[in-house]
């Protein structure tokens, strides 16, 4: 299981910042949901890996968070990162290497991409990407 978590963390830690607001940040830090440091600066990615009882695949949800003023519904960094995720995981999926343990076959879920706002801080934007993993059962 730890090999799987490392592979997923590596995957979500590879997304780039293409935003002039963060000149010193090359990649966006990724954290397992529930383990984000209290003082984590924006932007960051969280991911959650769950195995529903009645399904034969794992569900992986990733969220990209940023803090920026909205401009007519456009969330620059969030939209950019969700676009990067869509490129890395095409309709046919992609394989994540787990070394000698094999590979994870990461596929898009349905719905794939969505957005939520923060009811407390309206400047926080969140984009969500959902995936399934047919190759590994937790």
C-alpha positions as CSV (number, residue, x, y, z in Angstrom):
1,X,0.0,0.0,0.0
2,X,2.8,2.4,0.8
3,X,4.2,1.9,-2.7
4,X,0.9,2.9,-4.2
5,X,0.7,6.0,-2.0
6,X,4.2,7.1,-3.0
7,X,3.4,6.6,-6.7
8,X,0.2,8.7,-6.4
9,X,2.0,11.4,-4.4
10,X,4.8,11.5,-7.0
11,X,2.2,11.8,-9.8
12,X,0.3,14.7,-8.1
13,X,3.6,16.5,-7.1
14,X,4.6,16.8,-10.8
15,X,2.1,19.6,-11.7
16,X,3.7,22.9,-12.6
17,X,3.0,26.5,-11.7
18,X,2.5,28.6,-14.7
19,X,1.6,31.7,-12.8
20,X,3.7,34.9,-12.3
21,X,2.3,35.2,-8.7
22,X,4.6,32.3,-7.7
23,X,8.0,32.9,-9.3
24,X,9.9,30.7,-6.8
25,X,7.5,27.7,-7.0
26,X,8.2,25.2,-9.8
27,X,5.9,22.4,-8.8
28,X,2.8,22.5,-6.6
29,X,3.2,20.6,-3.3
30,X,0.8,17.6,-3.0
31,X,-0.5,16.2,0.3
32,X,-2.7,13.2,1.1
33,X,-6.1,14.5,2.3
34,X,-6.1,15.1,6.0
35,X,-2.3,15.6,6.1
36,X,-2.0,19.2,4.8
37,X,0.2,21.2,7.2
38,X,-1.7,24.0,9.0
39,X,0.6,26.6,7.6
40,X,0.6,25.2,4.0
41,X,0.9,28.1,1.6
42,X,-1.3,28.3,-1.6
43,X,-1.3,26.7,-4.1
44,X,-1.4,23.1,-3.1
45,X,-2.9,19.8,-4.2
46,X,-4.7,17.2,-2.0
47,X,-5.5,13.7,-3.0
48,X,-7.6,10.9,-1.5
49,X,-7.5,7.2,-2.3
50,X,-10.6,5.1,-1.3
51,X,-11.9,1.7,-2.1
52,X,-15.7,1.5,-2.1
53,X,-17.0,-1.8,-0.6
54,X,-19.1,-2.8,-3.5
55,X,-16.8,-1.8,-6.4
56,X,-13.8,-3.5,-8.0
57,X,-11.7,-0.4,-8.3
58,X,-10.2,2.4,-6.2
59,X,-11.5,6.0,-6.5
60,X,-8.9,8.8,-6.4
61,X,-10.0,12.4,-5.9
62,X,-7.5,15.3,-6.3
63,X,-8.2,18.9,-5.5
64,X,-6.1,21.9,-6.4
65,X,-6.5,24.9,-4.1
66,X,-5.4,28.5,-4.8
67,X,-6.2,31.8,-3.2
68,X,-6.9,34.5,-5.8
69,X,-9.7,36.9,-6.7
70,X,-12.1,35.5,-9.3
71,X,-12.6,37.0,-12.6
72,X,-15.9,36.1,-14.1
73,X,-15.6,32.5,-13.1
74,X,-12.1,32.1,-14.5
75,X,-9.6,30.6,-12.0
76,X,-6.3,30.9,-13.8
77,X,-4.0,28.6,-11.8
78,X,-6.8,26.1,-10.9
79,X,-7.9,25.9,-14.6
80,X,-4.3,25.5,-15.7
81,X,-3.6,22.6,-13.4
82,X,-6.9,20.8,-14.2
83,X,-5.9,21.2,-17.9
84,X,-2.5,19.6,-17.1
85,X,-4.3,16.7,-15.3
86,X,-6.5,16.2,-18.3
87,X,-3.4,16.1,-20.6
88,X,-1.5,13.6,-18.3
89,X,-4.6,11.3,-18.0
90,X,-6.2,11.1,-21.4
91,X,-9.5,9.2,-22.1
92,X,-7.6,5.9,-22.3
93,X,-5.8,6.6,-19.0
94,X,-2.2,6.5,-18.1
95,X,0.1,4.1,-16.2
96,X,1.9,5.1,-13.0
97,X,5.0,3.1,-12.2
98,X,5.1,1.3,-8.8
99,X,8.6,-0.3,-9.4
100,X,8.7,-4.0,-8.8
101,X,5.1,-3.9,-7.5
102,X,3.7,-3.2,-11.0
103,X,1.8,-0.3,-12.4
104,X,-1.4,1.7,-11.5
105,X,-3.8,2.2,-14.4
106,X,-5.2,5.6,-13.8
107,X,-8.5,6.4,-15.7
108,X,-10.8,9.4,-15.7
109,X,-13.9,9.1,-13.7
110,X,-17.3,10.5,-14.5
111,X,-17.7,13.3,-13.6
112,X,-14.0,14.1,-14.3
113,X,-13.5,17.8,-13.5
114,X,-15.6,20.1,-11.3
115,X,-15.3,23.2,-9.1
116,X,-16.2,24.2,-5.6
117,X,-16.0,27.4,-3.7
118,X,-15.0,27.9,-0.1
119,X,-18.0,29.1,2.0
120,X,-15.8,30.8,4.5
121,X,-13.2,32.4,2.3
122,X,-14.5,33.4,-1.1
123,X,-11.0,34.0,-2.4
124,X,-10.1,30.3,-2.1
125,X,-10.7,28.5,-5.4
126,X,-10.8,24.7,-5.7
127,X,-10.8,22.5,-8.7
128,X,-11.5,18.8,-8.4
129,X,-10.4,15.9,-10.7
130,X,-11.7,12.4,-10.2
131,X,-10.0,9.2,-11.3
132,X,-10.5,5.5,-11.0
133,X,-7.9,2.8,-10.7
134,X,-8.9,-0.6,-12.2
135,X,-5.5,-2.2,-11.7
136,X,-5.3,-2.2,-7.9
137,X,-7.8,-3.1,-5.2
138,X,-7.0,-1.6,-1.7
